[in-house]
């Protein structure tokens, strides 16, 4: 888990293999592969060196690929080709962007680094090697190892895909505190290979070596197939003789590690806030229930807890926090087993409810005085009902928590707005983590809980003399968890200083503690200098690494000039210490194309989501194709349908996504005028078998007061039809919409919104926004940044999202995703301002509208009736897409679909 307050481990990883095409049978021979890792007081520097020769009679391409931790910073890369060095150079990202963009525009894969796993990034570069030519690749990266559940772990993935004449892994560890234990394990080790693995451990040093011969690498005698395919793992921890921690000093910089041993845990008060919206349907909700049941089984009897579930509305298990007695835990387990999915995603109200529970329990003195309170949010989507503006939600939560509780945000899958969760968590002393949709999702949730299950200290403050110490990393921490570690680094300004002094203040479960630290600087420096494992500036580089990470974290929370100043400081350090960070790039020039160098950028969380999400979607589609023959079928006219339009049906002229399984009882009905690409086929939903068939985008999403489940409204009409959507003469609001001119898309392409007071008409199309009033007549583009104000009304645009707000009246948000989905989607807020005379295709739902069936009955139903101002309407449960926090990506939500026809 990232975040210094927790100091939790991230893996230190190397993966080595040539491209599939670059195997020996094609001429490229890896004759030497070496991993050299030096760990000095938790700070690791790894050097990967691969030497290849082209044994073919013609030029061949060799690929060098290394998998490294997401938290590592690449510091150097060099290719040596026939004796000539081609080093990578680290530049400001903006300076390298032109080269990167040029490569992309030419169809090249310009990025050298991409996300490949939950914790990993892959560095990859290919180069042409002449016949009999040799190339040496060398990559160096650095990382601070983080302690998790009582140990550090180095995980080296080994996968050369061929026999290597000189293969060696050397790991040297130097821990001045002393090594408490060190263990090695492997997923590929055989009896023969184990003879090539050795480890030597002294009081403060360890050396792990793996040097298999070609015969030991060979899977079977006579076969050129390697056994080296898996993980080599090294786990270790250090001795802790002093409660005040350990200090290392060299060349004017210090690092202070603090992790007191054998401390009793504080009681904790935890509210689990669980998303049960429709998008959690299936394996997600099953795994969530499974994880919660296991967590409840492990919860300490001294802890207090509660459960909040949310979809369109919010439910709490208990009104206040309760102690984890056997009876309460048993009752909570029954509650968890009863959790069902359905509805939209009301994150704002759910979190505010959790905060209210904690506050009221504190005020009534239910909770222990010396305890740690936290909220753990699990969601797989974006806010799409209630308050859905993410900036407002973040502000509401921050104002409500008031630095009293810690918020952890777990994003399930790739449809979450991770930046939204990350900022909200960081603002409230916690962190965000992605839970990957996989067979072990429940274990991921349980694993996270274990990391925060045992807080041993709270309100930790490390103090150093102002007159002699400067440039400190973070020194204040909300809590410290058992098995983790706090790390502080800084610069010693006073060259004449003989003794290093520090003071640590913290609260335990019974008292306030003060630890004193005093170290002889000369003795500390001399001890480090005598170690052969030490690279001389490691403490300074550790300080720079930690400072950059914390600055980049602060950038997420800052705005304006403060944010720019933080970015500037992080950039200066990244360039000074040659770190590839999110602000810098490594430019690599290949000899065969020196005019078009390639660029290594550190993947952002968004790009990691795209890389991994795309892989997951690809795997899902392959599995679905295998079990659904219809996905590879033909249209009735014998024409093979494209994957994109393979399966379609007409619901208000909308297309069914091809990525959804339909069984043999489902037919396709051709509405020939609207869907000429489907012939002689029939669409009919077999409701009992497929009550939740995924459709495309909805025109409107309506949340009825106190009704729970949202309603999706699709209004069919002929192209260019103008439809009266809302008319409320009492409050003075009218909305008309015009259907798209392309027959196969039955969405809206423009809206006219008119207010009586102030007297304003806003005409919104895909090309522009026109605003007309008594004193204003202006046109805005979808890329405007300056808002327009007319009396109490404000009209603003950000990232193709148009917001129209005014006091005391309904307000509007219009999303325009742009090409290729060139349609508009309208959303209403402040609908309680409508009068009882509101009408129109959309407006009629905002007064005197109710479901005929109860919320419990609707949980298992796939059809229901609505009474809308006295009229009965049929509604079908379905999955629809709607834009929320941005116009680039839509959420898939469960709603009740009502199809309306234009009269």
C-alpha positions in Angstrom: 0.0 0.0 0.0 1.3 3.4 -0.9 1.5 6.1 1.7 4.1 7.0 4.2 1.8 6.8 7.2 1.5 3.1 6.6 4.9 2.4 5.2 3.7 -0.7 3.4 5.6 -2.9 1.1 5.7 -2.7 -2.7 7.5 -5.5 -4.5 10.9 -5.0 -5.9 10.8 -6.9 -9.2 12.8 -7.7 -12.3 11.5 -9.7 -15.3 13.9 -10.7 -18.0 13.1 -12.2 -21.4 13.6 -11.6 -25.1 10.7 -11.1 -27.4 9.2 -14.4 -28.8 10.5 -13.5 -32.2 14.0 -13.0 -30.8 14.8 -16.6 -29.8 17.9 -18.5 -30.7 16.3 -20.3 -33.6 15.9 -16.9 -35.3 19.5 -16.0 -34.7 19.5 -13.9 -31.5 21.4 -15.5 -28.7 21.4 -14.2 -25.1 24.8 -15.4 -24.1 24.9 -13.4 -20.8 22.2 -12.2 -18.4 22.9 -10.7 -15.1 20.9 -9.1 -12.3 22.9 -7.2 -9.7 20.9 -5.8 -6.8 22.4 -3.9 -3.9 20.2 -3.1 -1.0 21.6 -0.7 1.6 19.3 0.1 4.5 16.2 -0.6 2.5 17.2 1.4 -0.5 17.7 -0.8 -3.6 19.7 -0.2 -6.7 19.2 -2.8 -9.4 21.3 -3.2 -12.6 20.1 -5.5 -15.3 22.6 -6.4 -18.0 21.8 -8.5 -21.0 24.3 -9.4 -23.7 23.1 -10.7 -27.1 24.7 -11.7 -30.3 23.1 -12.2 -33.7 24.3 -15.6 -35.0 22.2 -15.3 -38.2 23.6 -14.3 -41.6 21.3 -11.3 -41.8 20.2 -8.4 -39.6 17.8 -9.4 -36.8 15.8 -7.5 -34.2 16.6 -8.1 -30.5 14.2 -7.0 -27.8 15.3 -6.2 -24.2 12.4 -6.3 -21.7 12.5 -5.7 -18.0 9.6 -5.7 -15.6 10.1 -3.3 -12.6 7.9 -2.0 -9.8 5.6 0.9 -10.4 7.2 2.7 -7.4 10.7 2.4 -8.9 12.4 5.2 -10.7 14.6 4.3 -13.8 17.9 6.2 -13.5 19.9 5.0 -16.5 19.7 2.9 -19.7 22.4 2.3 -22.2 22.7 0.2 -25.4 26.2 -0.7 -26.5 26.2 -1.8 -30.1 29.4 -3.1 -31.6 31.4 -1.1 -29.0 29.5 2.2 -29.5 27.4 3.5 -26.5 23.9 4.8 -27.0 22.8 6.2 -23.6 19.4 7.4 -22.7 19.1 11.0 -21.6 16.5 12.2 -19.0 14.7 15.4 -19.9 11.7 17.3 -18.8 8.6 15.6 -20.1 7.5 18.7 -22.0 10.8 18.8 -23.8 10.5 15.2 -24.9 6.8 15.4 -25.8 7.3 16.6 -29.4 9.5 13.5 -30.1 6.9 11.3 -28.4 4.0 12.8 -30.4 5.9 12.5 -33.7 6.5 8.8 -33.1 2.8 8.2 -32.2 1.7 10.1 -35.3 3.9 7.8 -37.5 2.3 4.7 -36.0 5.3 3.8 -33.9 5.1 2.4 -30.3 6.9 5.4 -28.8 6.4 4.5 -25.1 9.2 2.3 -23.7 7.3 1.8 -20.4 3.8 0.3 -20.0 1.8 -1.1 -17.2 1.7 -4.9 -17.3 0.4 -6.0 -13.9 -1.0 -4.9 -10.6 2.4 -3.8 -9.3 4.5 -3.8 -12.4 5.6 -1.7 -15.3 7.6 -3.1 -18.3 10.5 -1.4 -19.9 11.0 -2.6 -23.5 13.2 -1.6 -26.3 14.0 -3.3 -29.6 17.0 -2.7 -31.9 18.3 -4.1 -35.2 21.5 -6.2 -34.8 23.6 -6.8 -37.9 24.8 -10.3 -38.7 27.4 -11.4 -36.1 26.8 -8.1 -34.3 26.7 -7.8 -30.5 24.5 -5.6 -28.2 24.7 -5.0 -24.5 21.6 -3.6 -22.8 21.9 -2.1 -19.3 19.1 -0.8 -17.2 19.4 0.8 -13.7 16.5 1.6 -11.4 16.2 2.5 -7.7 13.5 2.1 -5.1 12.9 2.3 -1.4 11.6 -1.0 -0.1 8.6 -0.7 2.2 7.8 -2.9 5.1 4.6 -4.9 5.0 3.2 -7.2 7.7 6.7 -7.5 9.3 9.0 -8.0 6.4 10.5 -6.7 3.2 10.2 -8.7 0.0 12.3 -8.8 -3.2 10.6 -10.7 -6.0 12.6 -11.4 -9.1 10.7 -12.8 -12.0 12.9 -14.9 -14.3 11.9 -15.8 -17.8 14.7 -15.8 -20.4 12.8 -18.2 -22.7 16.0 -19.8 -23.8 19.1 -21.3 -22.3 21.7 -18.7 -21.3 25.4 -19.6 -21.1 26.2 -17.1 -18.3 23.1 -16.5 -16.2 23.5 -15.0 -12.7 21.5 -13.2 -10.1 23.4 -11.5 -7.2 21.5 -9.8 -4.4 23.6 -8.1 -1.7 21.8 -6.8 1.3 23.4 -4.6 4.0 21.3 -3.7 7.0 23.3 -1.9 9.8 20.5 -2.7 12.3 21.2 -6.4 11.7 19.3 -9.0 9.8 16.7 -10.8 11.9 15.8 -13.4 9.3 16.1 -14.0 5.6 14.3 -16.6 3.5 14.3 -17.6 -0.2 11.6 -19.4 -2.2 10.9 -20.0 -5.8 8.1 -21.1 -8.1 10.4 -22.9 -10.6 13.1 -24.5 -8.4 14.0 -28.2 -9.0 16.5 -30.3 -7.0 19.1 -29.6 -9.7 18.4 -25.9 -9.8 18.5 -25.6 -6.0 22.1 -26.6 -6.1 22.8 -23.3 -8.1 21.1 -21.2 -5.3 23.2 -20.2 -2.4 22.8 -17.7 0.5 25.3 -16.4 3.0 24.1 -14.4 6.1 26.1 -12.6 8.7 24.9 -10.2 11.4 24.4 -7.3 9.1 24.9 -8.7 5.6 23.4 -11.2 3.3 24.3 -12.5 -0.2 21.9 -14.5 -2.3 23.3 -15.9 -5.5 21.7 -17.9 -8.3 24.1 -19.1 -11.0 22.7 -22.2 -12.9 24.7 -23.9 -15.6 23.1 -24.6 -19.0 22.5 -28.2 -18.0 20.7 -27.2 -14.8 18.6 -24.7 -16.8 17.5 -27.4 -19.3 14.0 -28.8 -18.8 14.9 -32.2 -20.2 18.1 -33.7 -21.4 18.6 -33.0 -25.1 15.9 -30.3 -25.2 16.7 -26.6 -25.6 13.8 -25.6 -23.3 14.6 -23.6 -20.1 13.2 -24.4 -16.7 13.7 -20.7 -15.7 10.1 -19.5 -15.8 8.8 -18.1 -12.6 9.5 -16.1 -9.4 12.5 -16.0 -7.1 11.5 -14.4 -3.8 13.6 -13.1 -0.9 11.9 -12.1 2.3 13.7 -10.5 5.2 13.4 -8.2 8.2 15.8 -6.3 10.4 16.5 -6.3 14.2 15.1 -3.6 16.3 16.9 -3.1 19.5 15.8 0.5 20.1 12.2 1.8 20.2 13.3 5.1 18.9 14.3 3.6 15.5 17.5 3.5 13.5 19.4 6.4 11.9 21.9 6.2 9.0 24.1 9.2 8.1 26.5 9.7 5.2 27.7 12.7 3.2 25.5 15.2 5.1 22.2 13.4 4.7 20.3 11.2 7.1 17.5 8.7 7.1 15.5 7.7 10.2 13.6 4.5 10.3 10.9 4.2 13.0 9.0 0.9 13.7 8.8 0.1 17.4 8.5 -3.6 18.2 6.0 -5.5 20.4 3.6 -2.6 20.8 0.0 -3.5 21.8 -2.7 -2.5 19.2 -5.0 0.5 19.7 -8.7 -0.2 19.4 -10.1 0.8 16.0 -13.5 2.0 14.9 -14.2 1.2 11.3 -17.2 1.9 9.1 -17.3 -0.3 5.9 -19.0 1.6 3.1 -20.0 -0.8 0.4 -21.2 -0.1 -3.1 -24.2 -2.3 -4.0 -25.2 -0.6 -7.2 -26.2 -2.5 -10.3 -22.7 -2.5 -11.7 -21.5 -4.7 -8.8 -23.7 -7.5 -10.1 -22.2 -10.9 -10.5 -18.8 -11.9 -9.3 -18.0 -8.5 -7.7 -20.8 -8.6 -5.2 -20.2 -12.3 -4.4 -16.5 -11.6 -3.8 -17.3 -8.5 -1.7 -19.6 -10.6 0.5 -17.0 -13.3 0.8 -14.3 -10.7 1.8 -16.5 -9.0 4.3 -17.4 -12.3 6.0 -13.7 -13.1 6.3 -12.9 -9.7 7.7 -15.7 -9.9 10.3 -14.4 -13.3 11.3 -10.9 -11.7 11.9 -12.1 -8.5 13.5 -10.7 -7.9 17.0 -13.2 -8.1 19.9 -11.9 -4.7 21.2 -12.9 -3.0 17.9 -16.1 -1.1 17.1 -17.6 -1.3 13.6 -20.6 -0.6 11.4 -21.7 -1.3 7.8 -23.1 1.2 5.3 -24.4 0.0 1.9 -25.4 2.3 -0.9 -26.8 2.3 -4.4 -29.3 5.0 -5.3 -30.1 5.3 -1.6 -28.1 4.6 1.6 -28.7 2.0 4.2 -26.9 1.5 7.5 -26.8 -1.7 9.4 -26.9 -0.1 12.8 -27.6 3.5 13.9 -24.3 3.8 15.8 -21.0 2.0 16.1 -21.2 -1.4 18.0 -18.5 -3.5 19.7 -17.3 -6.6 17.9 -18.9 -9.0 20.3 -19.7 -12.5 19.1 -23.4 -11.7 18.9 -22.9 -8.4 16.9 -20.4 -10.1 14.5 -22.9 -12.9 13.9 -25.7 -10.4 13.2 -23.4 -8.4 10.9 -22.6 -11.6 9.0 -26.3 -12.3 8.4 -26.6 -8.7 7.1 -23.7 -9.2 4.7 -25.2 -12.4 3.4 -28.4 -10.4 2.6 -26.6 -7.7 0.5 -28.1 -7.5 -3.0 -27.1 -5.3 -5.9 -29.2 -2.8 -7.9 -29.6 0.9 -8.5 -27.2 3.8 -9.1 -24.1 5.1 -7.2 -24.6 7.7 -4.4 -21.1 8.0 -3.0 -21.7 11.4 -1.4 -24.5 10.4 0.8 -22.9 7.1 1.7 -19.7 8.7 3.0 -21.5 11.5 4.8 -23.6 8.8 6.5 -20.5 7.0 7.7 -19.0 10.2 9.1 -22.3 11.0 10.9 -22.3 7.5 12.5 -18.7 8.1 13.8 -19.5 11.6 15.1 -22.7 10.6 16.9 -20.9 7.6 18.4 -18.1 9.8 19.7 -20.6 12.4 21.1 -22.5 9.7 23.0 -19.1 8.4 24.3 -19.6 4.9 22.8 -16.1 4.8 21.4 -12.9 4.4 23.4 -11.0 7.6 24.0 -7.7 6.3 22.7 -8.7 4.6 19.5 -8.3 5.1 15.7 -11.4 5.8 13.5 -11.4 5.0 9.8 -13.8 4.7 6.9 -13.2 2.1 4.2 -15.0 2.8 1.0 -15.4 0.1 -1.7 -16.9 1.2 -5.1 -16.7 0.1 -8.7 -18.2 3.1 -10.4 -18.6 6.8 -10.4 -21.2 9.0 -8.6 -24.3 9.2 -10.7 -27.1 10.0 -8.4 -27.5 12.5 -5.5 -24.6 14.8 -5.6 -22.5 13.7 -8.6 -20.1 16.6 -9.0 -16.8 15.0 -7.8 -15.3 18.3 -6.6 -18.3 19.0 -4.5 -18.3 15.5 -3.1 -14.6 15.8 -2.2 -15.3 19.1 -0.5 -18.4 17.8 1.4 -16.4 14.8 2.7 -13.4 16.9 3.7 -15.6 19.4 5.6 -17.5 16.6 7.3 -14.4 14.5 8.4 -12.5 17.6 9.5 -9.2 15.7 9.9 -10.7 13.5 12.6 -11.0 10.2 10.7 -9.0 8.4 8.0 -10.6 7.6 4.7 -9.4 4.7 2.5 -10.9 4.3 -1.0 -10.8 1.0 -2.8 -11.7 1.2 -6.4 -13.0 -2.1 -7.8 -12.0 -2.6 -11.4 -11.3 -0.1 -14.2 -14.6 1.8 -14.4 -13.8 3.9 -11.3 -12.6 7.4 -11.5 -9.3 6.6 -9.7 -8.1 10.2 -9.5 -11.3 11.2 -7.8 -10.9 8.4 -5.2 -7.2 9.1 -4.7 -7.6 12.8 -4.1 -10.5 12.3 -1.7 -8.5 9.7 0.3 -5.3 11.8 0.4 -7.3 14.8 1.6 -8.5 12.7 4.5 -5.2 11.1 5.6 -5.7 7.8 3.8 -4.9 6.4 0.4 -6.6 4.8 -2.6 -6.0 1.3 -4.0 -7.3 -0.5 -7.0 -8.9 -3.9 -6.4 -8.4 -5.9 -9.6 -11.3 -7.9 -11.0 -9.9 -11.4 -10.8 -10.4 -14.7 -9.1 -8.5 -13.4 -6.0 -10.4 -10.1 -5.6 -11.8 -11.2 -2.2 -8.2 -12.0 -1.1 -7.1 -8.5 -2.2 -9.8 -7.0 -0.1 -8.8 -9.1 2.9 -5.2 -8.3 2.4 -5.8 -4.6 2.5 -7.7 -4.9 5.7 -4.9 -6.9 7.3 -2.5 -4.1 6.6 -4.7 -1.6 8.5 -6.1 -4.0 11.1 -3.7 -3.3 13.9 -2.8 0.4 14.5 -0.1 0.6 17.3 0.4 4.4 17.4 -1.5 7.5 16.5 -0.6 11.2 16.1 3.1 10.5 15.5 5.4 13.5 15.2 9.1 13.3 14.6 11.0 16.5 15.5 14.5 17.5 14.5 16.5 20.7 15.5 15.6 23.6 13.2 19.0 25.2 13.4 20.9 22.1 12.0 18.5 20.0 10.0 16.6 21.1 6.8 14.8 19.8 3.7 12.9 17.2 5.8 10.5 14.8 4.2 7.1 14.3 5.9 7.4 14.2 9.7 3.7 13.9 10.9 1.7 10.7 10.6 -1.8 9.9 11.6 -1.1 6.4 12.7 1.4 3.5 12.4 0.3 0.0 11.8 1.9 -3.1 13.2 4.4 -4.6 10.7 4.9 -1.3 8.8 7.5 1.4 9.1 7.9 5.2 9.1 10.8 6.7 7.1 12.0 10.3 7.4 15.0 11.7 5.6 16.7 15.2 5.5 19.8 17.2 5.2 22.3 18.1 8.0 23.2 21.8 7.4 25.7 22.1 10.3 29.0 20.6 9.2 30.4 21.0 12.7 27.5 19.0 14.3 28.8 16.1 16.4 25.6 14.5 17.5 22.3 13.9 15.7 19.3 14.5 18.0 15.7 13.8 17.4 12.5 13.4 19.4 9.4 11.2 18.6 6.0 11.9 20.1 3.1 9.5 19.8 0.0 8.2 21.5 -0.5 4.6 22.5 -3.6 2.8 23.7 -2.8 4.0 27.3 -0.4 6.9 27.3 1.5 9.6 25.5 5.1 8.5 24.6 8.2 10.5 23.9 11.3 8.7 22.4 14.7 10.4 22.4 17.3 9.8 19.7 21.0 10.7 19.9 23.6 9.4 17.5 27.3 10.1 17.0 27.5 11.4 13.4 31.2 10.4 12.8 30.6 6.9 14.0 27.6 6.4 11.9 29.3 7.7 8.8 32.4 5.5 9.3 30.3 2.4 9.8 28.6 2.9 6.4 31.8 3.8 4.6 33.4 0.5 5.6 30.7 -1.5 3.9 31.5 -2.8 0.4 27.8 -2.9 -0.4 27.2 0.8 0.0 27.0 3.1 -3.0 28.3 6.3 -1.4 25.4 8.7 -2.1 22.6 6.3 -1.2 21.1 8.3 1.7 21.0 11.5 -0.4 19.4 9.6 -3.3 17.0 7.9 -0.8 16.1 11.5 0.4 15.6 12.7 -3.2 13.4 9.6 -4.0 11.2 10.1 -1.0 11.0 13.8 -1.4 9.9 13.5 -5.1 7.2 10.9 -4.2 5.8 13.1 -1.5 5.9 16.2 -3.7 4.0 14.4 -6.4 1.4 13.3 -3.9 1.0 16.9 -2.7 0.5 18.0 -6.4 -2.7 15.9 -6.4 -4.1 18.0 -3.6 -2.9 21.4 -4.7 -4.2 23.9 -7.2 -3.0 27.0 -9.0 0.4 28.5 -8.2 0.9 26.2 -5.2 0.6 23.2 -7.5 3.0 24.7 -10.1 5.5 25.4 -7.4 5.4 21.8 -6.1 5.7 20.4 -9.7 8.7 22.7 -10.3 10.5 21.4 -7.1 9.7 17.8 -8.0 11.0 18.3 -11.6 14.2 20.0 -10.5 15.0 17.0 -8.2 14.0 14.5 -10.9 16.4 16.1 -13.3 19.2 16.5 -10.8 19.2 12.9 -9.6 18.3 11.5 -13.1 15.0 9.9 -12.1 12.3 9.0 -14.7 9.2 10.3 -12.9 5.8 11.5 -14.0 7.4 14.8 -14.8 10.5 13.6 -16.8 11.1 11.3 -19.7 14.1 9.2 -20.9 14.9 9.8 -24.6 16.7 6.8 -26.3 18.3 7.1 -29.7 18.5 4.0 -31.8 21.4 3.8 -34.3 19.1 2.8 -37.2 16.8 5.9 -36.7 18.8 8.6 -35.0 16.4 11.3 -36.2 13.5 9.7 -34.4 14.5 8.8 -30.9 12.0 7.0 -28.7 10.8 8.1 -25.3 10.3 6.4 -21.9 7.5 8.0 -19.9 6.4 6.7 -16.5 2.8 5.5 -16.9 0.2 7.5 -15.1 -2.6 5.7 -13.2 -4.9 6.5 -16.1 -2.6 4.9 -18.6 -2.1 1.9 -16.4 -5.9 1.6 -16.2 -6.1 1.7 -20.0 -3.3 -0.8 -20.5 -4.6 -3.3 -17.9 -8.3 -2.6 -18.6 -7.8 -3.2 -22.3 -6.1 -6.5 -21.5 -8.9 -7.5 -19.2 -11.6 -6.6 -21.8 -9.7 -8.6 -24.4 -9.6 -11.6 -22.2 -13.3 -11.3 -21.3 -14.2 -11.0 -24.9 -12.2 -14.1 -25.9 -13.9 -16.1 -23.1 -17.3 -14.8 -24.1 -16.7 -15.6 -27.8 -15.8 -19.1 -26.8 -18.9 -19.8 -24.9 -21.3 -17.9 -27.2 -21.3 -19.2 -30.8 -23.6 -16.4 -31.8 -20.8 -13.9 -31.3 -19.2 -15.4 -34.5 -22.5 -15.7 -36.4 -23.8 -14.3 -39.7 -26.7 -12.0 -40.6 -29.7 -13.4 -42.3 -28.5 -12.3 -45.7 -25.3 -14.3 -45.4 -23.2 -11.3 -44.7 -20.7 -11.7 -41.9 -21.5 -9.1 -39.2 -18.6 -7.1 -37.7 -17.9 -7.7 -34.1 -19.0 -4.2 -33.3 -22.5 -4.7 -34.7 -22.7 -8.4 -34.4 -25.7 -8.6 -32.1 -28.2 -5.8 -32.1 -31.7 -5.2 -31.0 -33.9 -2.1 -31.1 -35.0 -0.4 -27.9 -36.1 3.1 -28.9 -33.8 2.8 -31.9 -30.7 2.1 -29.8 -28.2 -0.7 -30.4 -27.3 -3.5 -28.1 -23.7 -3.8 -27.2 -22.0 -6.8 -29.0 -20.1 -7.6 -25.8 -23.0 -9.3 -24.1 -23.9 -12.9 -24.2 -27.3 -13.9 -25.6 -28.5 -17.4 -25.5 -30.1 -19.5 -28.2 -33.6 -18.4 -27.2 -32.8 -14.8 -28.0 -33.7 -13.7 -31.5 -32.9 -10.5 -33.4 -35.8 -8.5 -34.9 -34.9 -6.2 -37.8 -36.3 -2.7 -37.8 -35.3 -2.3 -41.4 -35.4 1.4 -41.7 -33.4 2.0 -38.6 -31.0 -0.9 -38.8 -30.4 -1.8 -42.5 -27.4 -3.9 -41.6 -29.5 -6.6 -39.9 -31.6 -8.7 -42.2 -34.3 -11.4 -41.6 -33.6 -11.5 -37.9 -35.7 -11.0 -34.8 -35.0 -9.4 -31.5 -36.8 -10.7 -28.5 -35.5 -10.6 -24.9 -36.0 -13.9 -23.1 -36.7 -12.0 -19.9 -36.4 -14.8 -17.4 -32.9 -15.8 -18.7 -31.6 -12.3 -19.5 -33.4 -9.7 -17.3 -30.3 -7.5 -17.3 -29.3 -7.4 -21.0 -26.8 -4.5 -21.5 -28.1 -1.7 -23.8 -26.4 1.4 -25.0 -26.7 5.0 -23.7 -29.8 6.4 -22.1 -31.3 9.7 -23.0 -32.1 10.7 -19.4 -31.6 9.4 -15.9 -34.3 10.2 -13.4 -34.1 9.7 -9.7 -37.6 9.7 -8.1 -37.8 11.1 -4.6 -37.6 8.3 -1.9 -37.9 5.6 -4.6 -34.4 4.1 -4.7 -33.9 2.7 -8.1 -33.2 5.2 -10.9 -35.3 5.4 -14.1 -33.7 5.5 -17.6 -35.9 7.3 -20.1 -35.4 6.8 -23.8 -37.6 9.0 -26.1 -37.9 7.7 -29.7 -38.6 10.1 -32.5 -38.0 10.6 -36.2 -34.7 12.4 -37.2 -34.9 16.2 -36.6 -38.0 15.8 -34.5 -38.2 18.5 -31.8 -39.6 17.1 -28.6 -41.1 18.9 -25.6 -39.1 17.6 -22.7 -39.9 19.9 -19.8 -42.4 22.6 -19.3 -42.9 24.3 -15.9 -44.6 27.7 -16.3 -44.8 28.2 -12.5 -41.0 28.2 -12.1 -40.3 29.4 -15.6 -38.3 26.6 -17.1 -38.7 25.0 -20.6 -36.6 22.4 -22.3 -36.8 21.1 -25.9 -34.6 18.5 -27.6 -34.0 17.6 -31.2 -33.2 14.1 -32.4 -30.1 13.4 -34.5 -30.4 13.4 -38.3 -28.7 10.0 -38.7 -31.4 7.3 -38.7 -29.3 4.6 -37.0 -28.6 6.9 -34.0 -31.7 7.8 -32.0 -30.1 10.2 -29.6 -30.3 13.9 -29.1 -28.1 16.3 -31.0 -29.4 19.7 -29.6 -31.3 21.2 -26.6 -32.9 24.5 -26.1 -33.2 25.5 -22.4 -35.3 28.6 -21.6 -35.6 30.4 -18.2 -38.1 33.1 -17.4 -36.1 34.7 -14.6 -33.5 35.6 -15.6 -34.8 35.8 -19.2 -32.2 33.5 -20.9 -32.3 31.0 -23.7 -29.4 28.6 -24.1 -29.2 26.7 -27.3 -26.8 23.7 -27.1 -25.6 21.8 -30.2 -22.7 19.6 -31.0 -20.8 22.5 -32.5 -21.5 25.4 -30.2 -23.5 26.9 -27.3 -25.5 30.0 -28.0 -26.6 32.2 -25.1 -29.3 34.9 -25.6 -30.7 37.3 -23.0 -31.6 41.0 -22.8 -28.0 42.0 -22.3 -26.0 39.0 -23.5 -25.8 37.5 -27.0 -22.8 35.3 -27.2 -21.5 31.9 -28.6 -19.3 29.5 -26.7 -17.3 26.5 -28.0 -17.0 23.2 -26.2 -13.5 24.1 -25.2 -14.3 27.4 -23.5 -12.8 28.0 -20.0 -14.3 31.4 -19.0 -17.8 31.2 -17.5 -20.7 33.4 -18.4 -22.7 35.0 -15.6 -26.2 36.5 -16.0 -27.6 37.6 -12.7 -27.7 34.5 -10.5 -27.1 32.2 -13.4 -23.7 30.8 -14.3 -22.9 28.9 -17.5 -19.5 27.2 -17.6 -17.7 24.5 -19.7 -14.9 22.2 -18.6 -13.7 19.1 -20.5 -16.8 19.2 -22.8 -19.2 19.3 -19.8 -21.6 22.2 -19.9 -23.0 23.3 -16.5 -26.0 25.7 -16.2 -26.8 26.6 -12.6 -29.1 29.2 -11.1 -30.5 29.9 -7.6 -33.9 28.4 -6.7 -34.5 26.6 -10.1 -33.6 23.3 -11.7 -30.1 23.2 -13.1 -28.6 21.3 -16.0 -25.5 19.4 -17.0 -24.9 18.5 -20.6 -22.2 16.0 -21.7 -20.7 16.0 -25.2 -18.2 13.1 -25.6 -17.2 14.2 -29.1 -16.4 11.9 -32.0 -17.2 9.1 -32.6 -20.2 9.2 -30.2 -21.4 12.5 -31.4 -24.6 13.0 -29.3 -25.5 15.0 -26.3 -26.6 13.7 -22.9 -28.5 15.9 -20.5 -28.7 15.6 -16.7 -30.8 17.6 -14.2 -30.0 18.7 -10.7 -32.1 20.6 -8.2 -35.3 19.0 -9.5 -37.1 19.6 -6.3 -37.6 23.1 -7.5 -40.1 22.0 -10.1 -43.8 22.8 -9.4 -46.7 20.4 -9.4 -47.6 21.6 -12.9 -44.4 20.4 -14.5 -45.0 18.4 -17.8 -43.3 17.2 -20.9 -41.8 13.8 -21.8 -39.2 14.2 -19.1 -40.8 16.7 -16.8 -43.9 14.5 -16.0 -41.7 12.2 -13.9 -40.8 14.9 -11.4 -44.2 15.2 -9.8 -46.4 12.4 -8.4 -44.5 9.5 -9.8 -44.1 6.2 -8.0 -43.2 2.5 -8.5 -46.2 0.3 -8.1 -44.0 -2.5 -6.6 -42.1 -2.2 -3.3 -38.3 -1.9 -3.2 -38.0 -5.5 -1.9 -40.2 -6.8 -4.7 -38.2 -4.9 -7.3 -35.0 -6.6 -6.2 -35.9 -9.8 -7.9 -38.2 -8.5 -10.7 -37.2 -7.7 -14.2 -40.3 -5.8 -15.1 -42.5 -3.4 -13.1 -45.1 -0.7 -13.4 -44.8 3.0 -12.8 -47.6 5.4 -12.0 -46.7 8.8 -13.5 -49.2 11.5 -12.8 -52.0 8.9 -12.9 -50.8 7.0 -16.0 -49.4 3.5 -15.9 -46.0 2.9 -17.6 -44.1 -0.3 -18.2 -40.5 -0.4 -16.9 -37.8 -3.1 -17.6 -34.6 -3.6 -15.6 -31.7 -3.1 -17.8 -28.0 -1.9 -18.0 -27.5 1.5 -19.5 -24.6 3.9 -20.0 -24.5 7.4 -18.7 -21.8 10.1 -18.4 -21.0 11.4 -15.0 -17.8 13.0 -13.9 -16.3 13.4 -17.4 -17.4 13.2 -21.0 -14.7 10.7 -22.0 -16.0 7.6 -20.2 -19.4 6.4 -19.3 -20.6 4.4 -16.3 -22.8 1.3 -16.8 -25.6 1.4 -14.3 -28.7 -0.7 -13.5 -31.9 1.2 -14.0 -35.6 0.7 -14.9 -36.0 1.5 -18.7 -39.1 3.4 -19.8 -39.5 3.8 -23.5 -41.5 6.9 -24.6 -42.7 7.7 -28.2 -42.8 11.2 -29.6 -46.4 12.1 -30.4 
